[in-house]
Amino acid sequence: MPIYEYRCPSCGFQKEHLQKMSDEPLSTCPSCGATGYAKLLSAAGFQLKGTGWYATDFKGGSTASSTDSSPSSAPACAGGGCACH
């Protein structure tokens, strides 16, 4: 269930409420009883789990598949017969 953040314009009371998406929005402030208690627009928090995501596979780099790209290493076509020699 999503967590919605509400704020009362009358008294400034602010609170998070756990609600179903199908529930009607709250309209009465639990602190002062005034109407106008409204949802705030806030960033949604989520986490991508499993493999294939930047945070699990690519963040920080990988040394297991490193290749030697120094100028002294032999080219891929070391066997000859190509135009690069």
Secondary structure, DSSP 8 states (H G I E B T S, - for coil): --EEEEE-TTT--EEEEE--TTS----B-TTT--B--EE----------SSSSIIIIITT--STT-----TTS--TTTTS-STT-
